[in-house]
Amino acid sequence: MRYGLMVKMGVKPGQRDAVVSLVMRDVEAVRAAGCDVYVVGTSPTEPDVVFVTEVWASREAHRASMQIPSIQAAISEAMPMLTGAFHQTEFDVAGGLGLDEPGGS
């Protein structure tokens, strides 16, 4: 079954766009690691928040992606810009638009 992850990160004032750039910097490495959907967004009502929603081939693929040097570098660069307010929700993917096979594999 596919693995889903929704993350809400608090960022320091004025750092939102820099964090967005960092988490978007190497999306091809994310794709190659087994990510089917990777969406980064911001909110007009929460200017110091970045949202990331991900759908992975598996939980293991997501965990393995954290070992990719370019992803580790982006995380390290973003850390000083984050407030520490972090909410993460994992979910089993049932299907949806943009996924090749409803319900995952």
C-alpha positions as CSV (number, residue, x, y, z in Angstrom):
1,M,0.0,0.0,0.0
2,R,1.2,3.5,-0.8
3,Y,2.3,5.7,2.1
4,G,1.1,9.2,2.6
5,L,2.4,12.1,4.7
6,M,1.1,15.5,5.4
7,V,3.5,18.0,7.1
8,K,2.8,21.5,8.5
9,M,6.1,23.4,9.3
10,G,6.3,26.6,11.2
11,V,8.9,29.0,9.7
12,K,10.5,32.1,11.1
13,P,9.1,35.4,9.9
14,G,10.2,36.2,6.4
15,Q,11.7,32.8,5.8
16,R,8.7,31.1,4.1
17,D,9.7,31.5,0.5
18,A,13.3,30.4,1.3
19,V,12.0,27.2,2.9
20,V,9.7,26.6,0.0
21,S,12.7,26.9,-2.4
22,L,14.7,24.5,-0.3
23,V,12.1,21.8,-0.1
24,M,11.4,22.1,-3.9
25,R,15.1,22.2,-4.9
26,D,15.6,18.6,-5.8
27,V,12.2,17.2,-6.6
28,E,13.6,14.9,-9.2
29,A,15.6,13.1,-6.5
30,V,12.3,12.8,-4.5
31,R,10.6,11.4,-7.6
32,A,13.4,8.9,-8.3
33,A,13.3,7.8,-4.7
34,G,9.7,6.6,-5.1
35,C,7.5,9.6,-4.5
36,D,4.4,9.7,-6.7
37,V,3.0,13.0,-5.4
38,Y,4.9,15.9,-3.8
39,V,2.9,19.1,-3.2
40,V,4.4,22.1,-1.4
41,G,2.1,25.0,-0.5
42,T,1.5,28.1,1.6
43,S,-1.5,29.7,3.2
44,P,-2.7,33.2,2.8
45,T,-3.9,33.2,6.4
46,E,-0.8,31.6,7.9
47,P,2.2,33.5,6.5
48,D,4.7,31.6,8.6
49,V,3.7,28.1,7.6
50,V,4.8,25.7,4.8
51,F,2.7,22.6,4.0
52,V,4.0,19.5,2.2
53,T,1.9,16.6,1.1
54,E,3.5,13.4,-0.2
55,V,2.5,10.1,-1.6
56,W,5.2,7.4,-1.7
57,A,5.4,3.9,-3.1
58,S,6.0,2.8,0.5
59,R,7.0,3.9,3.9
60,E,10.4,2.3,3.3
61,A,10.9,4.4,0.1
62,H,10.2,7.6,2.1
63,R,12.6,6.6,4.9
64,A,15.3,5.7,2.3
65,S,14.9,9.1,0.7
66,M,16.1,10.7,3.9
67,Q,19.5,9.3,3.2
68,I,19.9,11.0,-0.2
69,P,22.7,13.6,0.2
70,S,20.8,16.4,-1.6
71,I,17.7,15.9,0.5
72,Q,19.8,15.8,3.7
73,A,21.4,19.1,2.6
74,A,18.1,20.8,2.0
75,I,16.8,19.7,5.4
76,S,20.0,20.9,7.1
77,E,19.8,24.3,5.3
78,A,16.1,24.7,6.2
79,M,16.4,23.8,9.9
80,P,17.7,27.2,11.1
81,M,14.7,28.8,9.3
82,L,12.1,26.7,11.1
83,T,10.4,27.5,14.4
84,G,10.1,24.0,15.7
85,A,6.3,24.0,15.3
86,F,5.9,20.8,13.3
87,H,2.9,18.7,12.7
88,Q,3.1,15.5,10.7
89,T,0.3,13.1,9.8
90,E,0.9,9.7,8.2
91,F,-1.9,8.0,6.2
92,D,-2.6,5.0,4.0
93,V,-3.4,6.1,0.5
94,A,-6.8,4.9,-0.7
95,G,-6.5,6.6,-4.2
96,G,-7.1,9.9,-5.8
97,L,-6.4,12.1,-8.8
98,G,-2.9,11.9,-10.2
99,L,-2.3,8.4,-9.0
100,D,-1.9,5.7,-11.6
101,E,-3.7,3.0,-9.7
102,P,-6.5,3.8,-7.2
103,G,-5.7,2.2,-3.9
104,G,-1.9,2.0,-4.6
105,S,0.0,-1.2,-5.1
